[in-house]
Amino acid sequence: MDGIHTAAVDDRTLDCSRMDSFKNNGLKPSVWSSPEGGQKIDIAKQIFCNRSLNMRNIVAVGFDMDYTLAQYKPDTFESLAYEGTIKKLVYDLGYPIELLEWSFDWKYMVRGLVLDKKRGNILKMDRHKYVKVAYHGFRELTKEEKVSTYGSTLTRDSFDEPDYALIDTLFSLAEAYLFAQLVDFKEKNPGKIPDGIDYARMYKDVRAAVDLCHRDGTLKQMVAKDPKRYINEDTCIVPLLKMLRDSGRATFLATNSLWDYTNIVMNYLCGPHTSSGNTSCNFDWLQYFDVVITGCAKPSFFHEDNRANLFEVEPESGMLLNTDNGTPMPQVGDTMPRLMLQRSNKSCRVFQGGNVGHLHKLLSIESSSQVFYVGDHIYGDILRSKKVLGWRTMLVVPELEREVKLLWELRGSRKQLRLMRNERDHIEDKIHHLKWSLKFENVNPEEKQKLSSEVEELESQRDQVRLSHQLAQRDCHHKFHKVWGQLMKTGYQNSRFAHQVERFACLYTSQVSNLSLYSPDKYYRPSEDFMPHEFDILPL
C-alpha cells in the first residue's frame, strides 16, 4: 500500500461514542484496525512508530495530564495565559502601560523554535542545527544576516541554555509570541523600555511573569470555574482507560499539577456531563487508575537519586500525609495509618512528590522497560523517561493531525517540487561537466566559444528553475504555516523538532485517545515505507 502506513498485528477496534469522528474525511487510509480488513483508521489518527514496541511486554501504562489527557483550547487557554502575563509585566515589573492594548495571535508560534535571548531572534533550524528561518521580533532576517550571525563562526553553537530558550511545549507559545512583541516594541519605540533592559532581560522578565501567573493560581482558577471553555472534551478517554485495565495492565497518572487542580480537570475529562457541559466534582475518575502522583516535578522525578518526599493525599480534604516510601505511616496519636482504614473499598492511591523509584515500587515494576508512558513534552516527559530509565514512550503531537492531512492534500505539489529539484540538479551537473571540459581539456577556440555559450545558456536556465523552485517550495511550506512552514521539516531536512521526536519517542500520534483504535496487545513496528516528516520522498 503506498502512502504512510504502519504494520498492524492483532488489531481490534474499541466501540466509542465518538467513533464516527474517526471516519475517512477524504484521506487515503493508512492502516486496517483488524487483520480481517475491518474499519480503516484515518491517517490523521494513526500511531506512528520509530522503534518496535510489543505492548504484550508492557505491564503499566502511564499518562501525563496537561496537554496529554487534557487538550487545552489554544484560542482560549493560551490567550488567558498571555493576558495574565501582560498584566504581571505591567503592574508587577514596571513595563509600559501600552502593553495592555496588545493582542495575542495564538496561531503565530509553533513548537520546535529556539529563542536567541541575547539577540532577540526567533529561529527555526534543521536537525543539524543549521538556522534556516530567523526573525528579529517580527522582521525576517535576510540570508546574509543569518549567515553572518549563525554561520560564520569557527565553532558550532549548541543553541542550548543559558543563551537560548527552547520552545518545546504548547505552554511556551504565548511567552514566545510576547517575547517577539517586546523585541519589536523596543526596536520601534526607543526609550519606551529603559536602556538597561536588553533582550535577555526582557525574556527573563517574561518568564518571571509567567511563573507569577502560575504561582498565584490565576490561570487554574479560571479553568476550574469553566473547564468546558478551556479544555477539549474527549469521550474516548474513559473507554481507553477501561480497555487498558481490562487487558490486565496497571494505569497511572503522573502530573506536575497539584491535587486540587488535577481532580477538577480529570473530573471534567472522565465524569458525566450535563447539557450545559458542567460536571459534578467527585472522585469517581480514580477508578480508572491504580496510582496517581501529583506535583511530581518532572523531569527531576525521573531520577531515582531525587530525594523528594512522597506524601499520600487524602482526596476529600487534600491533606498530605507522611509515608515511608509509599507505605502509610501512623500519625502521632493514631495506632493505625488513617488512610489504610479509609481506603478499604478504593484501589487507587493518590500521592504528591516522590520519584520514579517510589512509582516502580507502588506498581511492583521489575524492569523499567515494562512501563509505557504517554506525554506531550519532549524534555519533561519523553527524553528523561526514555534516556534515563528506558521506559517505552509515546509523544502526543496535536499539530500532527492537520499536518498529515495537508501532506496528503498537497501530494501533487510535492511531486512537482521533486521534479523541479531534479531538473535543477541535472542542469547543474551539465554546467559542472562543461566547466571542467573548458578548464582541463584541450579544446580549440571555436569549440571553447561554443562550450562557453552553452554554459551561459544553462546557467540562465538553472537560475530560472531555481527561482521557480524556491517560490513553489515557499508556497508549499506556507500552506502548513504562514511563517514557519511545516512542523516536521525545514526545507528538505527534518526539523530540529522532528529529529527529537525520532530520537526519543518510540511512538507518536496526534492525540492520546488514538490508542483506543488499536489493540492493547498490538505489536508496533516501524513503517516499511516512510514517516510523515519524510514527506518529500513519499511514493506517489
C-alpha atoms as one frame of an Amber mdcrd trajectory, in Angstrom:
protein
   0.000   0.000   0.000   1.556   3.300  -0.967   1.363   6.324   1.312   2.129
   6.256   5.008   1.394   3.081   6.911   2.273   1.097   9.992   2.191  -2.673
  10.254  -0.893  -3.921  12.099  -0.758  -7.074  14.218  -3.738  -8.418  16.170
  -5.537  -5.060  15.995  -9.125  -4.639  17.058 -11.235  -1.526  17.421 -12.940
  -0.289  20.572 -16.560   0.891  20.415 -16.576   4.530  21.349 -19.246   7.209
  21.347 -17.095   9.390  19.118 -16.076   6.687  16.671 -17.758   8.406  13.731
 -15.310  11.281  14.248 -12.623   8.906  13.038 -14.134   8.491   9.544 -12.026
   8.858   6.457 -12.545  12.600   5.792 -11.389  12.068   2.216  -7.892  10.880
   3.147  -6.203   7.800   1.806  -6.493   5.267   4.675  -3.232   4.072   6.097
  -3.891   1.082   8.336  -6.581  -1.501   8.965  -7.767  -1.864  12.535  -8.132
  -5.627  12.242  -6.273  -8.277  10.216  -9.514  -9.279   8.507  -9.882  -5.826
   6.966 -12.241  -4.021   9.317 -12.594  -0.284   9.816  -9.830   1.802   8.302
  -8.050   4.265  10.561  -7.876   7.841   9.324  -4.259   8.766   8.625  -4.627
  11.774  10.980  -5.468   9.385  13.857  -2.706   6.908  13.158   0.041   5.994
  15.613   3.494   6.245  14.029   6.336   4.014  15.148  10.045   4.868  15.442
  11.096   1.769  17.410   9.451  -1.638  17.652   7.198  -1.967  20.678   5.330
  -5.103  21.701   2.560  -3.996  24.050   2.318  -7.526  25.426   5.553  -6.794
  27.312   4.028  -3.715  28.970   2.608  -4.122  32.478   1.934  -0.470  33.336
   0.705   2.411  31.164   1.110   5.962  32.421  -0.102   9.359  31.310   0.758
  12.993  31.776  -2.315  15.177  32.248  -1.820  18.685  30.832  -1.776  18.677
  27.007  -1.848  14.871  27.019  -5.103  13.624  28.528  -6.292  17.225  28.791
  -6.012  19.019  25.455  -6.367  22.745  26.096  -8.013  25.058  23.583  -5.259
  27.410  22.391  -7.612  30.242  21.441  -8.941  30.477  25.000  -6.369  28.899
  27.321  -3.216  30.332  25.725  -4.926  33.721  25.405  -5.699  33.552  29.120
  -2.039  32.842  29.903  -0.934  35.658  27.592  -3.252  38.237  29.155  -2.196
  37.243  32.662   1.478  37.538  31.745   0.956  41.018  30.216  -0.683  42.237
  33.424   2.198  40.924  35.543   4.737  42.660  33.291   2.932  45.995  33.583
   1.742  46.003  37.195   4.465  43.946  38.883   7.556  44.513  36.718   7.012
  48.088  35.546   6.677  47.662  31.790   4.884  50.377  29.728   1.118  50.505
  30.064   0.790  50.281  26.243   1.334  46.527  26.583  -2.208  46.192  27.937
  -3.522  47.059  24.458  -1.654  44.179  22.807  -3.431  41.091  21.476  -2.298
  37.510  21.041  -2.170  35.650  17.722  -2.282  32.082  19.038  -1.542  30.636
  15.577   1.714  32.529  15.044   4.257  30.481  17.036   4.924  26.762  16.695
   6.811  24.177  18.681  10.434  23.436  17.860  11.556  27.069  17.673  14.571
  28.445  19.529  14.723  31.907  21.113  18.063  33.695  20.974  17.849  35.627
  24.234  20.892  37.836  23.624  19.977  38.961  20.085  16.179  38.975  20.294
  15.835  36.464  17.458  13.443  33.553  16.946  14.943  30.663  14.985  13.829
  27.547  13.185  16.609  25.096  12.414  17.097  21.701  10.872  18.278  18.501
  12.534  21.912  19.561  12.103  21.270  22.868  13.912  21.602  24.997  10.801
  19.394  28.087  11.066  17.011  28.085   8.104  14.371  30.630   9.184  15.061
  33.541  11.532  13.144  36.589  12.721  14.194  39.551  14.825  10.921  40.206
  16.575   8.597  40.091  13.568  11.185  41.127  10.971  12.565  38.288   8.884
  16.358  38.210   8.724  17.964  38.185   5.292  20.124  35.290   4.170  23.208
  37.464   4.672  22.145  38.358   8.233  21.564  34.688   9.078  24.951  33.638
   7.714  26.864  36.451   9.424  25.173  35.790  12.772  24.928  31.998  12.897
  27.011  30.568  10.063  30.398  32.281  10.089  31.972  31.078  13.338  34.808
  28.585  13.716  32.890  26.567  16.317  29.267  25.443  16.029  26.825  26.950
  18.501  24.988  24.416  20.649  21.813  26.572  20.718  21.122  25.497  24.299
  20.602  27.220  27.632  21.566  29.640  29.058  21.796  31.823  25.930  18.876
  30.168  24.134  15.382  29.074  25.154  13.747  26.034  23.576  10.068  26.282
  22.649   9.178  22.610  23.018   5.799  22.750  24.753   2.466  24.215  23.762
   2.554  26.097  27.086   5.536  28.084  25.757   3.886  29.529  22.650   2.348
  32.542  24.406   5.622  33.582  26.029   7.480  33.200  22.709   4.951  35.470
  20.987   5.185  38.026  23.781   8.995  37.995  23.570   8.766  38.753  19.830
   6.343  41.599  20.544   8.688  43.096  23.130  11.653  42.905  20.763   9.600
  44.620  18.065   8.367  47.254  20.521  11.890  48.009  21.743  13.157  48.469
  18.175  10.305  50.747  17.094   9.955  52.774  20.297  13.383  53.894  21.537
  13.303  54.964  25.169   9.990  53.298  25.985  11.869  50.386  27.506  14.824
  51.531  29.677  18.283  51.078  28.124  19.334  48.765  30.931  16.763  46.193
  29.840  18.266  44.201  26.980  16.705  41.285  25.094  17.931  38.696  27.590
  16.471  40.702  30.490  13.157  41.012  28.638  12.988  37.252  28.224  13.846
  36.765  31.897  11.034  39.143  32.858   8.555  37.330  30.601   9.475  34.050
  32.284   9.116  35.653  35.720   5.675  36.994  34.775   4.581  33.556  33.526
   5.761  31.991  36.792   3.835  34.601  38.781   0.660  33.667  36.892   1.130
  30.016  37.778   2.160  30.694  41.372  -0.812  32.878  42.300  -3.227  30.373
  40.758  -4.785  32.887  38.342  -4.815  30.539  35.350  -6.006  27.440  37.141
  -8.764  29.286  38.981 -10.211  30.432  35.661 -10.010  26.926  34.179 -11.609
  25.466  37.311 -14.575  27.838  37.005 -15.345  26.822  33.413 -13.402  23.743
  32.201 -15.522  23.461  29.050 -14.275  26.862  27.870 -10.616  25.881  28.113
 -10.386  22.084  27.672 -11.453  19.950  24.709 -13.879  17.193  25.575 -12.696
  13.725  24.539 -15.229  10.978  25.217 -12.774   8.276  24.121 -10.508   8.692
  27.167 -12.659   6.648  29.555 -13.100   3.745  27.086  -9.336   3.817  26.504
  -8.570   3.602  30.228 -11.143   0.831  30.660  -9.630  -1.096  27.768  -6.140
  -0.910  29.280  -7.324  -2.001  32.722  -9.467  -4.804  31.277  -6.341  -6.046
  29.490  -4.700  -6.596  32.892  -2.370  -3.593  32.869  -1.879  -1.128  35.660
  -2.544   2.522  34.822  -1.060   5.590  36.460  -1.189   9.369  36.172   1.996
  11.405  36.735   1.440  15.150  36.541   3.183  18.279  37.757  -0.200  19.794
  38.643  -1.279  19.619  42.278  -4.188  17.545  43.549  -6.906  20.216  43.677
  -6.458  21.190  40.014  -5.858  17.587  38.876  -9.149  16.488  40.412 -11.094
  19.247  38.625  -9.556  18.510  35.210  -9.889  14.729  35.476 -13.483  15.074
  36.637 -14.216  17.069  33.503 -12.480  14.526  31.254 -13.882  11.374  32.855
 -17.125  12.401  34.538 -20.684  12.602  33.186 -21.595  15.964  31.636 -24.840
  17.884  31.927 -26.432  19.654  28.970 -24.538  22.806  29.979 -21.231  20.925
  29.876 -20.694  21.043  33.633 -19.708  18.029  35.705 -20.161  17.249  39.359
 -16.841  17.158  41.191 -16.207  13.777  42.812 -13.566  11.070  42.876 -15.185
   8.519  40.558 -12.445   9.014  37.954  -9.922   7.412  40.329 -11.419   4.007
  39.470  -9.552   4.177  36.138  -6.105   4.378  37.763  -4.005   2.347  40.177
  -1.740   5.211  41.211  -1.982   8.992  40.772   1.078  11.121  41.527   0.545
  14.878  41.556   3.139  17.610  41.970   5.795  15.202  40.747   8.121  17.926
  39.398   9.129  16.257  36.147  11.751  15.900  34.757  13.618  15.582  38.114
  11.004  12.977  39.099  12.648  10.542  36.670  15.928  10.470  38.634  15.970
   7.917  41.455  18.580   9.955  43.315  15.985  12.731  43.596  15.215  12.636
  47.330  11.814  14.346  47.206   9.499  13.069  49.932   6.437  11.091  48.896
   3.223  12.188  50.586  -0.122  10.448  50.358  -3.022  12.749  49.516  -6.349
  12.430  51.297  -8.703  13.133  48.353 -11.595  14.631  50.343  -9.555  17.217
  52.241  -6.401  17.427  50.127  -4.399  16.798  53.299  -0.867  15.460  52.822
   0.146  12.528  54.994   3.645  11.215  55.515   4.567   7.848  54.032   7.564
   5.573  54.312   8.349   5.217  50.579   4.636   4.839  49.882   3.754   2.775
  52.928   1.255   4.628  55.144   2.707   5.830  58.450   0.669   6.176  61.655
   0.021   9.783  62.565   1.033  10.902  66.029  -1.619   9.662  68.442  -3.046
   7.104  65.969  -2.409   3.396  66.307  -3.048   2.673  62.599  -2.486   4.645
  59.416  -5.718   6.585  58.812  -5.691   6.096  55.050  -5.382   2.356  55.391
  -8.691   2.396  57.259 -10.450   4.808  54.906  -9.386   3.194  51.654 -10.862
  -0.226  52.245 -13.010  -0.053  49.084 -10.736   2.051  46.892  -7.986   0.647
  44.729  -6.379   3.903  43.579  -3.893   5.731  45.773  -3.095   9.419  45.336
   0.315  10.900  46.139   2.306  14.081  45.841   6.040  14.366  45.110   8.436
  11.442  45.321  10.482   9.974  42.499  10.328   7.223  39.920  11.662   4.680
  42.418   8.561   5.183  44.535   6.342   4.681  41.483   8.116   1.457  40.482
   7.649   0.114  44.000   3.959   1.069  44.167   3.271  -0.706  40.848   5.638
  -3.654  41.514   7.617  -2.886  38.358  10.515  -5.320  37.910  12.003  -3.764
  34.770  11.686  -0.178  33.542  11.080  -1.470  30.001   7.711  -2.770  31.249
   6.446   0.815  31.570   4.789   2.692  28.689   4.406   6.432  29.261   2.473
   8.970  27.197   3.281  12.686  27.343   3.452  15.872  25.303   6.791  17.373
  26.366   9.977  16.205  24.621  12.216  17.080  27.582   9.843  16.946  30.545
   8.076  13.693  29.618   9.833  11.793  26.865  13.610  12.387  26.832  14.225
  11.773  30.540  11.867   8.828  30.883  13.350   7.207  27.767  17.024   8.117
  28.125  17.432   7.823  31.901  15.016   4.979  32.628  14.448   3.080  29.406
  10.689   3.457  29.643   8.823   2.962  26.369   7.296   6.259  25.294   4.664
   7.880  23.108   4.673  11.591  22.302   1.380  13.390  21.744   1.692  15.937
  18.910  -1.711  17.591  18.327  -0.321  19.567  15.393   0.296  16.294  13.556
  -3.394  15.826  12.771  -3.511  18.839  10.451  -0.002  18.228   9.148  -0.604
  14.734   7.785  -3.887  15.820   6.200  -2.052  18.573   4.346   0.678  16.145
   3.306  -1.933  14.093   1.514  -3.772  17.054   0.014  -0.518  18.550  -1.309
   0.860  15.311  -2.749   0.660  16.699  -6.305   2.540  19.877  -5.371   5.196
  17.880  -3.538   5.716  15.664  -6.557   6.153  18.743  -8.755   8.696  20.141
  -6.285  10.766  16.969  -6.525  10.685  17.113 -10.323  11.809  20.752 -10.286
  14.632  19.953  -7.886  15.751  17.058 -10.062  15.705  19.327 -13.121  17.805
  21.926 -11.319  20.313  19.289 -10.196  20.514  17.866 -13.727  21.266  21.306
 -15.199  23.919  21.988 -12.542  25.610  18.659 -13.310  25.806  19.607 -17.010
  27.250  23.019 -16.090  29.943  21.452 -13.908  30.846  18.988 -16.654  31.171
  21.723 -19.286  33.241  23.943 -16.993  35.537  21.017 -16.303  35.988  20.492
 -20.031  36.806  24.173 -20.544  39.350  24.144 -17.755  41.194  20.891 -18.227
  40.596  19.594 -21.743  42.399  20.782 -24.843  39.730  22.419 -26.985  40.172
  24.707 -29.966  38.969  28.348 -29.755  35.851  27.664 -31.774  34.855  24.747
 -29.575  35.697  26.776 -26.476  33.381  29.572 -27.608  30.616  27.068 -28.231
  31.024  25.473 -24.780  31.080  28.888 -23.096  27.809  29.817 -24.805  26.269
  26.534 -23.645  27.370  27.267 -20.067  25.786  30.735 -20.186  22.547  29.328
 -21.548  22.446  26.548 -18.953  23.198  28.976 -16.112  20.263  31.112 -17.253
  18.014  28.021 -17.295  19.289  26.973 -13.862  18.546  30.407 -12.373  15.019
  30.333 -13.769  14.366  26.809 -12.479  15.946  27.645  -9.117  13.747  30.731
  -8.690  10.611  28.822  -9.721  11.523  26.033  -7.332  12.173  28.419  -4.435
   8.855  30.197  -4.950   6.942  26.904  -5.235   8.678  25.494  -2.168   7.924
  28.613  -0.137   4.284  28.473  -1.239   4.056  24.807  -0.220   5.587  25.455
   3.203   3.256  28.413   3.757   0.308  26.069   3.314   1.403  24.468   6.597
   2.208  27.723   8.391   2.439  31.253   7.022   5.713  31.966   8.855   7.445
  28.762   9.950   6.306  26.210   7.374   5.926  22.526   8.101   6.417  21.428
  11.708   8.467  18.361  10.820  10.526  19.887   8.015  12.903  22.763   7.363
  13.407  22.849   3.620  14.266  19.273   2.678  15.804  18.431   6.038  13.979
  17.129   9.080  13.392  19.973  11.501  15.021  20.042  14.911  11.651  19.094
  16.417  11.239  16.107  14.063  14.771  14.969  14.913  13.926  14.964  18.621
  10.699  13.066  18.017  12.615  10.467  16.021  15.352  10.115  18.657  13.341
   9.965  21.850   9.769   8.820  21.160   9.098   5.147  20.471   5.672   6.111
  19.123   3.975   9.398  18.306   0.465  10.420  17.406  -1.897  13.400  17.321
  -3.902  12.620  20.467  -3.830  10.132  23.309  -7.255   8.631  22.535  -5.878
   7.286  19.237  -4.622   4.394  21.369  -8.248   3.272  21.671  -8.248   2.421
  17.948  -5.612  -0.275  18.422  -5.434  -3.499  20.377  -3.836  -3.188  23.840
  -1.651  -6.130  22.761  -0.547  -4.618  19.470   2.998  -5.118  18.218   4.044
  -1.739  16.815   6.730  -1.943  14.145   8.470   0.856  12.239   6.873   1.649
   8.912   8.239  -0.187   5.889   7.746   2.982   3.879   8.113   6.475   5.323
   7.289   8.523   8.375   5.196  11.675   7.881   8.137  14.023   8.321   9.825
  12.390   5.313   7.122  13.765   3.037   9.455  14.902   0.249  10.329  11.311
  -0.699   6.925   9.680  -0.285   5.979   7.423  -3.198   3.140   8.805  -5.260
